[in-house]
């Protein structure tokens, strides 16, 4: 099987070569802890930890809960330790919490930092100051080069078919162009929902897969039951690519768009200037139940524990590798 000795320590020794992507609203400590215990890097957006004005930082409570629970697990299970966890920082000018959240992540020595919507030297420096690594998500080769120039340790190539904010480029083209000049860690996002897709990502040059949408349909996910059920009942044809809802192009479940009273096949173009991650941000009422999803959800057949997702993908991954060896013999 492909080795991982060339990767930073935080990305080595995983049960399968995968990082669970940070899901807006959905990723909470229960899900992150379950993902890490199952052997993949679990993650959450810092902004998911919301608190009211004057309240103690909920983010710190989450960091404490995750750190202490994973430490306890590792003490009790030295032969099967949990994977590290990651925190996603939205590096956008409207995120007024960014500096505070960075300080908290440094304090709790977060091992893996994922940055989105902007690459900044000071964020990468903060990650390095506490022994962490910084991975930046990008949708094209130009943004990839900027991220590395500003000190990111690795890249998350968000290709066509990824859930939420996603690029339009084929993963074959995007990973190929990055690998022409960059030999550091590359994660691939875009319909990585099976072990076959995970192995294919490595075959084309990525080191790890970035898995999001399958974890929506899990018991630990902070998602409405209707959302989870729609993931199970939908496939690639049930995804619409639109910029209307945030101003940035992304993939969403057509069923949720219809339920909000809109035609998924006739959506206007969004305005990127409306994007906001400030504390006063508020979605239009009709958009509160627009649900993001990637195109790989046809592989999701039921709602269950997050560990079941990892179990299934691991079995498929090894089976795909064995099948490929037979074909190449």
C-alpha positions in Angstrom: 0.0 0.0 0.0 1.2 3.6 -0.6 3.4 4.7 2.4 3.1 7.9 4.4 6.7 8.4 5.7 7.1 11.4 3.5 4.3 13.2 5.2 4.3 15.4 8.3 3.9 13.4 11.5 0.3 14.6 12.0 -0.7 13.0 8.7 1.1 9.7 9.3 -0.3 6.4 10.8 -4.0 7.0 9.9 -6.2 4.0 9.6 -7.0 5.1 6.0 -5.3 8.1 4.3 -8.1 10.5 4.9 -9.2 13.7 6.6 -12.8 14.3 7.4 -13.6 17.8 6.1 -15.0 20.5 8.3 -18.7 20.8 7.7 -20.5 24.1 8.4 -22.9 23.7 11.3 -22.7 19.9 11.1 -19.2 19.3 12.6 -19.3 19.4 16.4 -17.2 17.7 19.1 -19.2 14.5 19.1 -18.6 14.0 15.3 -14.9 15.0 15.5 -14.2 12.7 18.4 -15.9 9.8 16.6 -13.9 10.4 13.4 -10.6 10.6 15.3 -11.3 7.4 17.3 -12.2 5.7 14.1 -8.7 6.5 12.7 -9.1 9.5 10.5 -8.4 13.1 11.2 -11.7 14.8 12.3 -12.2 18.5 11.9 -14.6 21.4 12.5 -14.9 25.0 11.5 -14.0 27.3 14.4 -17.1 29.4 13.6 -19.3 26.4 14.4 -18.6 27.1 18.1 -21.0 30.1 18.4 -21.6 32.0 21.6 -23.8 34.9 22.6 -22.4 38.3 23.4 -20.6 38.3 26.8 -20.5 34.5 27.0 -17.2 32.5 27.5 -15.7 31.3 24.2 -17.5 28.1 23.2 -14.5 27.3 21.0 -12.3 26.9 24.0 -14.8 24.5 25.6 -14.8 22.5 22.4 -11.0 22.4 22.2 -10.9 21.2 25.8 -13.5 18.6 25.3 -11.9 17.1 22.2 -8.3 17.3 23.5 -9.2 15.7 26.9 -11.4 12.9 25.3 -8.8 12.0 22.8 -6.1 12.0 25.4 -8.2 9.7 27.6 -8.9 7.4 24.7 -5.2 7.1 23.9 -4.3 6.3 27.5 -6.9 3.5 27.5 -6.1 2.3 24.0 -2.3 2.6 23.4 -2.4 0.1 20.6 -5.2 1.9 18.6 -4.7 5.6 19.3 -7.0 8.2 17.9 -6.0 10.3 15.0 -5.2 14.0 15.5 -7.9 16.6 15.0 -8.1 19.7 12.9 -9.7 23.2 13.1 -10.8 25.1 10.1 -10.2 28.9 10.2 -12.2 31.0 7.7 -9.6 33.6 6.7 -12.0 36.2 5.3 -12.1 39.9 6.1 -15.6 39.6 7.6 -14.5 37.0 10.2 -14.1 39.3 13.2 -13.3 36.4 15.5 -10.3 35.2 13.6 -7.6 36.7 15.8 -9.2 35.4 19.0 -9.8 32.0 17.6 -6.2 31.8 16.4 -5.0 32.5 19.9 -7.2 29.8 21.3 -6.0 27.2 18.8 -2.4 28.1 19.7 -3.2 27.8 23.4 -4.6 24.3 22.9 -1.9 23.3 20.5 -4.2 22.3 17.6 -2.1 19.8 15.6 -3.7 20.4 12.1 -5.0 23.8 10.9 -7.2 24.1 7.8 -7.5 27.6 6.2 -10.1 28.7 3.8 -11.1 31.7 1.7 -7.7 33.5 1.9 -4.1 32.6 2.6 -2.3 34.6 5.3 1.2 34.4 6.6 0.3 35.1 10.2 -2.2 32.3 10.4 0.4 29.8 9.1 3.0 31.2 11.5 0.5 30.7 14.4 0.0 27.1 13.5 3.8 26.5 13.4 4.3 28.3 16.7 2.4 25.5 18.6 3.8 22.6 16.5 0.9 22.4 14.1 0.8 22.1 10.4 -1.3 24.3 8.0 -3.3 23.0 5.1 -5.0 25.5 2.8 -7.9 24.7 0.5 -7.7 25.9 -3.1 -9.7 25.5 -6.3 -7.0 26.2 -8.9 -3.2 26.1 -9.4 -2.9 29.9 -9.1 -4.3 29.9 -5.5 -2.2 26.8 -4.7 1.0 28.7 -5.5 -0.1 31.7 -3.4 -0.9 29.5 -0.4 2.6 27.8 -0.5 4.3 31.2 -1.0 2.6 32.4 2.2 3.8 29.5 4.3 1.1 26.7 4.1 2.6 23.2 4.6 0.1 21.5 2.3 -2.8 21.9 0.0 -6.4 20.7 -0.2 -7.4 20.5 -3.8 -11.1 21.2 -3.9 -12.1 19.8 -7.3 -15.4 19.5 -9.2 -18.0 17.5 -7.3 -17.0 18.5 -3.8 -19.7 19.5 -1.3 -20.3 23.1 -0.3 -17.9 25.6 -1.8 -16.2 23.8 -4.7 -14.2 24.4 -7.8 -15.0 23.4 -11.3 -11.8 21.7 -12.4 -11.4 18.0 -12.9 -9.3 16.4 -10.1 -7.1 14.9 -12.8 -6.2 18.3 -14.1 -5.9 20.1 -10.8 -3.7 17.5 -9.0 -1.6 17.1 -12.1 -0.8 20.8 -12.3 0.0 21.1 -8.6 2.3 18.1 -8.7 4.3 19.7 -11.5 5.9 22.0 -8.9 4.9 20.9 -5.4 6.0 17.7 -3.7 4.4 18.4 -0.3 1.2 17.1 1.2 -1.8 17.2 -1.2 -5.3 16.2 -0.2 -8.0 15.8 -2.8 -11.6 16.9 -2.2 -14.4 16.0 -4.6 -16.7 12.9 -4.4 -14.3 11.0 -2.2 -17.0 8.8 -0.7 -15.6 5.2 -1.3 -12.4 3.3 -0.9 -12.1 3.1 -4.6 -12.2 6.9 -5.0 -9.6 7.2 -2.1 -7.2 4.8 -3.9 -7.8 6.6 -7.2 -6.9 9.9 -5.5 -3.6 8.5 -4.5 -3.0 7.0 -7.9 -3.3 10.4 -9.5 -0.9 12.0 -7.1 -2.7 13.0 -4.0 -1.6 11.8 -0.6 -4.9 11.7 1.2 -8.6 12.1 0.5 -10.8 14.8 2.0 -14.1 13.3 2.9 -17.2 15.3 3.8 -20.7 14.5 2.7 -20.9 10.9 3.8 -20.4 12.1 7.4 -23.5 14.2 7.2 -25.6 11.0 7.4 -24.2 10.0 10.7 -25.6 9.8 14.2 -23.0 12.2 15.6 -23.6 14.9 12.9 -25.4 18.1 13.9 -27.8 17.9 11.0 -31.6 17.7 10.8 -32.9 14.2 10.3 -34.5 15.4 7.0 -31.0 16.5 5.8 -29.5 13.1 6.7 -32.4 11.3 5.0 -32.0 13.4 1.9 -28.3 12.5 1.7 -29.2 8.8 1.8 -32.0 9.1 -0.8 -30.0 11.3 -3.3 -27.3 10.8 -5.9 -25.0 12.8 -8.1 -27.9 13.9 -10.3 -29.6 15.5 -7.3 -26.8 18.1 -6.8 -26.9 21.6 -8.2 -23.9 24.0 -8.6 -24.8 27.5 -7.6 -23.3 30.8 -6.4 -26.7 32.2 -5.2 -26.6 31.3 -1.6 -23.2 32.6 -0.4 -21.8 34.5 -3.4 -19.3 31.7 -4.0 -20.0 28.7 -6.2 -20.9 25.5 -4.4 -22.8 22.3 -4.6 -26.2 21.8 -2.9 -29.0 19.3 -2.7 -31.7 20.1 -5.2 -34.4 18.8 -2.9 -33.5 21.4 -0.3 -33.7 24.1 -2.9 -37.1 23.0 -4.0 -38.3 22.8 -0.4 -37.3 26.4 0.0 -39.6 27.4 -2.9 -37.0 27.8 -5.6 -36.3 26.1 -9.0 -32.8 24.4 -8.8 -32.6 24.5 -12.5 -33.2 28.2 -12.8 -31.2 30.0 -10.1 -29.8 33.5 -10.5 -26.1 34.2 -10.1 -25.0 35.2 -6.6 -23.0 38.3 -5.5 -19.6 37.5 -3.9 -19.7 40.9 -2.1 -22.6 39.5 0.1 -20.4 36.9 1.7 -20.0 37.5 5.4 -18.7 35.5 8.3 -19.2 38.2 10.9 -21.1 37.7 14.1 -24.1 39.6 12.7 -24.5 37.5 9.6 -27.9 36.1 8.9 -29.1 34.0 6.0 -32.3 35.1 4.2 -35.2 33.0 5.8 -35.8 31.0 2.6 -32.1 29.9 2.5 -31.7 28.6 6.1 -32.5 25.1 4.9 -30.4 25.0 1.8 -28.2 22.0 2.3 -24.7 21.5 0.9 -23.5 18.2 -0.5 -21.0 16.7 -2.8 -21.7 14.4 -5.8 -20.4 11.2 -4.1 -23.4 10.6 -1.9 -24.8 7.8 -4.0 -22.4 5.6 -1.9 -24.3 6.5 1.3 -27.1 4.0 1.9 -28.1 4.6 5.5 -27.6 6.7 8.6 -25.4 5.3 11.2 -22.3 5.9 13.4 -19.4 7.8 11.9 -17.2 4.8 12.5 -19.3 2.8 10.0 -18.3 5.2 7.3 -14.6 4.6 8.0 -15.1 0.8 8.3 -16.8 0.7 4.9 -14.2 2.9 3.2 -11.3 0.9 4.7 -12.8 -2.4 3.3 -13.4 -0.9 -0.1 -9.9 0.7 -0.1 -8.1 -2.6 0.5 -10.4 -4.5 -1.9 -9.7 -1.9 -4.6 -6.0 -2.2 -4.1 -6.1 -6.0 -4.3 -8.2 -5.8 -7.4 -5.8 -3.4 -9.0 -2.8 -5.7 -8.2 -4.6 -8.6 -9.9 -5.3 -6.6 -13.0 -1.7 -5.4 -13.2 -0.1 -8.8 -12.5 
